[in-house]
Amino acid sequence: MDVLLLILPLLVVIALIVLRQHMLVAGVAGALVAIIIGAVPLGELPDLFLGGVGQMLGITVPVVYAATAAMIAKAGGVKAMVALAHRSLAGKVSILVGIMVIIQALATYMAGLGAGNTMVTAPLVAAAVGSVPHVIAGMAIATAAAFTTSPASTETAVTAEWADVPIMEHVANMQPYALLFILIGAGIAFYGVARHGVLLKDQPEDDETEDQDETSALDEETSPDEEDFGAMPTGPLTLRALPFLLFLIMVAFGSPINNLLDVALFTPPTILVLTVVITFLVSRLTLDEASDAVVDGGRFILVTLFKVGMFLGFINMIGEIGTFEAIAGLAGQMPAQLVLPVAAVAGFVVAWPAGAFAAGVMTLIFPTLAEIGFTSVSMGLVAIAVGLGTQISPVQINVAALSYGFREEIVDIIRHNLRFVLGAFVLLLIITFFVG
């Protein structure tokens, strides 16, 4: 079948989303075009659709962490942490944001997954500065570079396997590039806050934000029944922030500590229980209230995952006719000097609709590069390109995590990320011309 015909369903989906149609409307339209073009048997549609829903709802760890983070926020732990950081950094919230992006990236690098860490860090950053597009995009870019080069990720294992090198050798090869894009992400976030100030939920996203002072969202007027964390002494304030600090440490460093002790001490259930107990001990919440807060905290991310899962089900129908394989196959038809850049473009493009499983996108492209004999660095750059593409994908769990943390719709997160992710991808594309 002609390549242009195969990618038509995908173009329909992209066009409708650009026109601000609901993602499910776009997914249904694209799926219908794919069914007509590819003559997909009606009997296969239920499995394709339910497979997408099941895949997203099966992502349980981020849900647990999101619910736990919401409970901490209800207990005042996030506001206390923001107040403490605001006080410690003398109001320079941009420094806090840059540090949090780096912490997010390092935690992702160690864990091999970004979304679970995003569930923890994004609410803190959102409480400090609001939905600043630079910050959201900076976190996304740093996360993409981290999970596609992490020694613990599926993506790195797949890349090293196709490059025919040991995993740790590939990890060492990619560390300079990972560090480059992590620092770029942190720099974008730092610049956004330093230049434009905070962006609260009720403020317009326009040039007026440029005149704002670099202050925290903590300075918002609070209702009489809320605690005044800004006036609280440092000792009690630190105590109230303790649940968040310990939760962040357990999520970010739990795996290395477990490996060091050779005991599975910090796991999702133990982290949840320990955080609830600590929150109960240092906050005003009772155990019943903390438990209710955990349950309530999972609602937003579960609804988001359900919506994303339905969209992915329709994308599966598009994939059934060979759309993504056709795009990936274009790299093999290029002159030798253009194979790597075209492969990077193909990985980036395919990751937009298929970003739920980045390693799956890589397996479409790496056979061509392996046949040509490309190096581990070449394949690693394509992996980062795929990772960047996932950060503008409606079905990527880290995008859903950012949506949860910043309380923005997924399409708005993608809109925030788009120009910055494209800029980072252009830089990566330039690098591919100088790597053999």
VOKOLNU-947069 format. One line per 2 residues: number of its first residue (from 1); their letters; for each residue x, y, z negated of C-alpha. Coordinates in steps of 0.25 Angstrom, whole numbers, padded with zeros to 4 digits. Layout:
BEGIN
NUM) a) X,Y,Z  ... .
REM end
This chain:
BEGIN
1) md) 0000,0000,0000  0005,0014,0003 .
3) vl) 0012,0021,-0009  0004,0034,-0007 .
5) ll) -0009,0026,-0008  -0004,0018,-0020 .
7) il) -0001,0031,-0028  -0014,0038,-0024 .
9) pl) -0021,0033,-0037  -0010,0039,-0045 .
11) lv) -0011,0052,-0038  -0026,0052,-0041 .
13) vi) -0023,0050,-0056  -0013,0061,-0056 .
15) al) -0021,0071,-0048  -0033,0069,-0057 .
17) iv) -0025,0071,-0070  -0018,0084,-0064 .
19) lr) -0032,0089,-0062  -0035,0087,-0077 .
21) qh) -0045,0075,-0075  -0046,0065,-0087 .
23) ml) -0035,0055,-0086  -0045,0044,-0086 .
25) va) -0052,0050,-0074  -0039,0051,-0067 .
27) gv) -0036,0036,-0070  -0049,0031,-0065 .
29) ag) -0048,0039,-0052  -0034,0033,-0050 .
31) al) -0038,0019,-0053  -0050,0020,-0043 .
33) va) -0041,0024,-0032  -0031,0013,-0036 .
35) ii) -0042,0003,-0036  -0047,0008,-0022 .
37) ig) -0033,0008,-0016  -0027,-0005,-0022 .
39) av) -0040,-0013,-0022  -0038,-0016,-0037 .
41) pl) -0047,-0028,-0041  -0058,-0023,-0050 .
43) ge) -0056,-0035,-0059  -0042,-0030,-0062 .
45) lp) -0046,-0016,-0067  -0051,-0020,-0081 .
47) dl) -0037,-0026,-0085  -0030,-0014,-0079 .
49) fl) -0038,-0004,-0086  -0039,-0011,-0100 .
51) gg) -0024,-0014,-0099  -0021,0001,-0099 .
53) vg) -0030,0003,-0111  -0024,-0009,-0118 .
55) qm) -0010,-0004,-0115  -0012,0010,-0121 .
57) lg) -0020,0005,-0133  -0010,-0005,-0136 .
59) it) 0000,0006,-0139  -0001,0005,-0154 .
61) vp) 0011,0010,-0161  0009,0025,-0156 .
63) vv) -0005,0024,-0161  -0001,0020,-0175 .
65) ya) 0010,0031,-0176  -0001,0041,-0170 .
67) at) -0010,0037,-0181  0000,0038,-0192 .
69) aa) 0005,0052,-0187  -0009,0057,-0187 .
71) mi) -0010,0053,-0202  0002,0060,-0205 .
73) ak) -0003,0072,-0198  -0016,0072,-0206 .
75) ag) -0008,0071,-0219  0000,0084,-0215 .
77) gv) 0013,0077,-0212  0015,0082,-0198 .
79) ka) 0012,0097,-0203  0021,0095,-0215 .
81) mv) 0032,0090,-0205  0030,0102,-0196 .
83) al) 0030,0112,-0208  0043,0105,-0213 .
85) ah) 0050,0106,-0200  0045,0120,-0197 .
87) rs) 0051,0124,-0211  0064,0116,-0209 .
89) la) 0066,0122,-0195  0063,0136,-0199 .
91) gk) 0051,0137,-0189  0059,0132,-0177 .
93) vs) 0049,0121,-0172  0056,0120,-0159 .
95) il) 0067,0113,-0166  0058,0103,-0173 .
97) vg) 0051,0100,-0159  0064,0097,-0153 .
99) im) 0069,0088,-0164  0055,0081,-0164 .
101) vi) 0057,0078,-0149  0070,0072,-0151 .
103) iq) 0065,0064,-0163  0054,0059,-0154 .
105) al) 0064,0055,-0143  0073,0048,-0153 .
107) at) 0062,0040,-0160  0057,0036,-0146 .
109) ym) 0071,0032,-0142  0072,0023,-0154 .
111) ag) 0058,0017,-0153  0057,0016,-0138 .
113) lg) 0043,0022,-0138  0039,0036,-0139 .
115) ag) 0024,0037,-0142  0025,0032,-0156 .
117) nt) 0035,0043,-0160  0027,0053,-0152 .
119) mv) 0015,0050,-0161  0024,0054,-0173 .
121) ta) 0032,0066,-0167  0021,0073,-0158 .
123) pl) 0012,0077,-0170  0023,0083,-0177 .
125) va) 0027,0091,-0165  0013,0095,-0162 .
127) aa) 0011,0100,-0176  0023,0108,-0175 .
129) vg) 0022,0115,-0161  0009,0110,-0155 .
131) sv) 0007,0105,-0141  0019,0112,-0134 .
133) ph) 0021,0106,-0120  0036,0107,-0121 .
135) vi) 0036,0099,-0134  0026,0088,-0129 .
137) ag) 0035,0086,-0116  0048,0086,-0124 .
139) ma) 0043,0075,-0132  0038,0067,-0120 .
141) ia) 0051,0069,-0112  0060,0065,-0124 .
143) ta) 0051,0053,-0127  0052,0048,-0113 .
145) aa) 0067,0049,-0112  0068,0042,-0126 .
147) ft) 0059,0030,-0123  0064,0027,-0109 .
149) ts) 0079,0026,-0114  0076,0020,-0128 .
151) pa) 0083,0007,-0132  0070,0002,-0138 .
153) st) 0061,0005,-0126  0055,-0004,-0116 .
155) et) 0058,0006,-0105  0073,0006,-0108 .
157) av) 0073,-0010,-0108  0066,-0010,-0095 .
159) ta) 0076,0000,-0089  0088,-0007,-0095 .
161) ew) 0083,-0020,-0089  0082,-0015,-0075 .
163) ad) 0095,-0008,-0076  0101,-0021,-0080 .
165) vp) 0109,-0015,-0092  0108,-0017,-0107 .
167) im) 0097,-0009,-0114  0107,-0002,-0123 .
169) eh) 0116,0002,-0111  0105,0008,-0104 .
171) va) 0101,0015,-0117  0115,0021,-0118 .
173) nm) 0114,0025,-0103  0101,0033,-0105 .
175) qp) 0104,0040,-0118  0110,0053,-0111 .
177) ya) 0097,0054,-0103  0088,0051,-0114 .
179) ll) 0095,0061,-0123  0094,0072,-0111 .
181) fi) 0079,0070,-0110  0076,0069,-0125 .
183) li) 0084,0083,-0127  0076,0088,-0115 .
185) ga) 0063,0085,-0122  0067,0091,-0135 .
187) gi) 0072,0103,-0128  0059,0105,-0121 .
189) af) 0051,0104,-0134  0061,0113,-0141 .
191) yg) 0060,0124,-0130  0045,0123,-0129 .
193) va) 0043,0126,-0144  0054,0136,-0145 .
195) rh) 0049,0144,-0132  0034,0143,-0133 .
197) gv) 0032,0140,-0148  0021,0131,-0153 .
199) ll) 0008,0128,-0146  -0004,0125,-0155 .
201) kd) -0016,0117,-0150  -0025,0129,-0149 .
203) qp) -0015,0138,-0142  -0015,0140,-0127 .
205) ed) -0003,0133,-0119  0002,0146,-0112 .
207) de) 0013,0156,-0113  0008,0163,-0125 .
209) te) 0014,0151,-0133  0028,0157,-0129 .
211) dq) 0026,0169,-0139  0023,0160,-0151 .
213) de) 0033,0159,-0162  0040,0145,-0164 .
215) ts) 0031,0141,-0175  0025,0128,-0179 .
217) al) 0010,0124,-0178  0011,0123,-0193 .
219) de) 0009,0138,-0193  -0006,0136,-0188 .
221) et) -0016,0141,-0198  -0021,0129,-0206 .
223) sp) -0035,0127,-0213  -0036,0129,-0228 .
225) de) -0037,0114,-0231  -0023,0111,-0224 .
227) ed) -0010,0111,-0231  -0001,0122,-0229 .
229) fg) 0012,0114,-0225  0019,0127,-0222 .
231) am) 0019,0132,-0236  0022,0118,-0242 .
233) pt) 0036,0117,-0249  0046,0109,-0242 .
235) gp) 0046,0097,-0251  0031,0094,-0251 .
237) lt) 0031,0097,-0236  0042,0087,-0233 .
239) lr) 0034,0077,-0241  0021,0079,-0233 .
241) al) 0030,0078,-0220  0036,0065,-0225 .
243) pf) 0025,0055,-0219  0028,0061,-0205 .
245) ll) 0044,0061,-0207  0043,0046,-0212 .
247) fl) 0034,0043,-0200  0043,0049,-0190 .
249) im) 0055,0042,-0196  0048,0028,-0196 .
251) va) 0043,0029,-0182  0056,0035,-0176 .
253) fg) 0066,0027,-0184  0058,0015,-0188 .
255) sp) 0063,0005,-0177  0078,0008,-0180 .
257) in) 0076,0007,-0195  0069,-0006,-0193 .
259) nl) 0080,-0011,-0184  0090,-0007,-0195 .
261) ld) 0083,-0014,-0206  0079,-0026,-0197 .
263) va) 0065,-0024,-0203  0052,-0019,-0196 .
265) lf) 0050,-0009,-0207  0045,0003,-0199 .
267) tp) 0034,-0002,-0189  0020,0005,-0185 .
269) pt) 0012,-0001,-0197  0023,0001,-0208 .
271) il) 0025,0015,-0203  0010,0018,-0203 .
273) vl) 0008,0013,-0217  0021,0020,-0223 .
275) tv) 0017,0033,-0216  0003,0032,-0222 .
277) vi) 0008,0029,-0236  0018,0040,-0235 .
279) tf) 0007,0050,-0230  -0002,0046,-0242 .
281) lv) 0009,0048,-0252  0013,0062,-0247 .
283) sr) 0000,0068,-0242  -0014,0071,-0246 .
285) lt) -0020,0059,-0238  -0025,0047,-0245 .
287) ld) -0022,0033,-0240  -0036,0033,-0234 .
289) ea) -0035,0046,-0227  -0021,0042,-0222 .
291) sd) -0027,0029,-0216  -0038,0037,-0210 .
293) av) -0029,0047,-0204  -0021,0035,-0197 .
295) vd) -0033,0030,-0191  -0038,0043,-0186 .
297) gg) -0024,0046,-0181  -0025,0035,-0171 .
299) rf) -0037,0040,-0164  -0031,0050,-0155 .
301) il) -0020,0041,-0149  -0029,0029,-0148 .
303) vt) -0039,0037,-0140  -0028,0043,-0131 .
305) lf) -0022,0029,-0129  -0036,0024,-0125 .
307) kv) -0037,0035,-0114  -0023,0033,-0109 .
309) gm) -0026,0018,-0109  -0038,0020,-0100 .
311) fl) -0030,0029,-0090  -0019,0018,-0090 .
313) gf) -0029,0008,-0086  -0033,0016,-0074 .
315) in) -0018,0018,-0071  -0016,0003,-0071 .
317) mi) -0026,0002,-0060  -0017,0011,-0052 .
319) ge) -0005,0003,-0055  -0012,-0010,-0050 .
321) ig) -0011,-0005,-0036  0004,-0003,-0036 .
323) tf) 0005,0012,-0038  0016,0013,-0048 .
325) ea) 0024,0002,-0041  0023,0010,-0028 .
327) ia) 0028,0023,-0034  0040,0015,-0041 .
329) gl) 0044,0008,-0028  0046,0022,-0021 .
331) ag) 0060,0022,-0028  0065,0010,-0020 .
333) qm) 0062,0017,-0007  0071,0029,-0009 .
335) pa) 0085,0031,-0005  0095,0026,-0015 .
337) ql) 0099,0040,-0021  0084,0043,-0023 .
339) vl) 0080,0029,-0030  0082,0034,-0044 .
341) pv) 0075,0048,-0043  0064,0041,-0036 .
343) aa) 0063,0030,-0046  0063,0041,-0057 .
345) va) 0051,0048,-0050  0044,0035,-0048 .
347) gf) 0045,0032,-0063  0041,0045,-0067 .
349) vv) 0029,0045,-0058  0024,0031,-0061 .
351) aw) 0026,0034,-0076  0015,0044,-0076 .
353) pa) 0003,0035,-0074  0010,0022,-0079 .
355) ga) 0017,0029,-0091  0011,0020,-0102 .
357) fa) 0023,0010,-0099  0035,0016,-0094 .
359) ag) 0043,0003,-0094  0033,-0002,-0084 .
361) vm) 0035,0010,-0075  0050,0007,-0075 .
363) tl) 0048,-0007,-0071  0042,-0002,-0058 .
365) if) 0055,0006,-0054  0067,-0001,-0060 .
367) pt) 0067,-0013,-0051  0070,-0003,-0039 .
369) la) 0081,0004,-0047  0087,-0010,-0052 .
371) ei) 0087,-0015,-0038  0095,-0003,-0033 .
373) gf) 0105,-0005,-0045  0102,0008,-0053 .
375) ts) 0109,0010,-0066  0103,0010,-0080 .
377) vs) 0103,0026,-0080  0096,0027,-0067 .
379) mg) 0085,0017,-0072  0085,0025,-0086 .
381) lv) 0082,0038,-0079  0070,0032,-0072 .
383) ai) 0065,0027,-0085  0066,0041,-0091 .
385) av) 0058,0046,-0079  0048,0035,-0082 .
387) gl) 0048,0040,-0096  0046,0054,-0092 .
389) gt) 0034,0050,-0083  0027,0043,-0094 .
391) qi) 0027,0057,-0102  0017,0062,-0092 .
393) sp) 0009,0049,-0091  -0005,0049,-0097 .
395) vq) -0003,0034,-0101  0010,0036,-0109 .
397) in) 0009,0033,-0124  0019,0044,-0127 .
399) va) 0010,0055,-0120  -0002,0050,-0128 .
401) al) 0007,0051,-0140  0010,0066,-0137 .
403) sy) -0005,0068,-0134  -0008,0063,-0148 .
405) gf) 0003,0071,-0155  0000,0084,-0148 .
407) re) -0015,0082,-0147  -0015,0084,-0132 .
409) ei) -0022,0077,-0121  -0013,0067,-0113 .
411) vd) -0015,0075,-0101  -0010,0088,-0108 .
413) ii) 0002,0080,-0114  0006,0076,-0099 .
415) rh) 0004,0091,-0095  0013,0096,-0106 .
417) nl) 0024,0085,-0102  0023,0086,-0087 .
419) rf) 0032,0098,-0083  0042,0094,-0094 .
421) vl) 0042,0079,-0090  0043,0083,-0075 .
423) ga) 0055,0092,-0079  0062,0081,-0086 .
425) fv) 0059,0071,-0075  0065,0081,-0065 .
427) ll) 0078,0081,-0073  0078,0066,-0074 .
429) li) 0076,0065,-0059  0088,0074,-0056 .
431) it) 0097,0065,-0065  0093,0053,-0057 .
433) ff) 0099,0059,-0045  0113,0059,-0052 .
435) vg) 0111,0045,-0058  0115,0032,-0050 .
REM end
